[in-house]
Amino acid sequence: MPKSKVRKKTDYTINPASRTPVKIKGGPSPVWYVVIMLGFMLAGLAWLLVYYLANDKISWMANLNAWNFLIGFGLMVIGLVMTMRWR
């Protein structure tokens, strides 16, 4: 029976001396950014709640019909997109 070849395994460990630290642009987000971000999310939630609870009492909101969902979810999505820039 022939002997199989011995393969040399490659070393995948990273040399800690070769790693360079990465600098992060800017510092933490200002307080007003967090307030606006949470404000958009809460405004979208409030829009949908008002639409469900008082749709028949608010005539201009009743005229929007399904556009209310786009407005409510749109406000929440804007807030969620802002979370990606939050530090």
Rosetta blueprint (number, residue, H / E / L):
1 M L
2 P L
3 K L
4 S L
5 K L
6 V L
7 R L
8 K L
9 K L
10 T L
11 D L
12 Y L
13 T L
14 I L
15 N L
16 P H
17 A H
18 S H
19 R L
20 T L
21 P L
22 V L
23 K L
24 I L
25 K L
26 G L
27 G L
28 P L
29 S L
30 P L
31 V H
32 W H
33 Y H
34 V H
35 V H
36 I H
37 M H
38 L H
39 G H
40 F H
41 M H
42 L H
43 A H
44 G H
45 L H
46 A H
47 W H
48 L H
49 L H
50 V H
51 Y H
52 Y H
53 L H
54 A H
55 N L
56 D L
57 K L
58 I L
59 S H
60 W H
61 M H
62 A H
63 N H
64 L H
65 N L
66 A L
67 W H
68 N H
69 F H
70 L H
71 I H
72 G H
73 F H
74 G H
75 L H
76 M H
77 V H
78 I H
79 G H
80 L H
81 V H
82 M H
83 T H
84 M L
85 R L
86 W L
87 R L
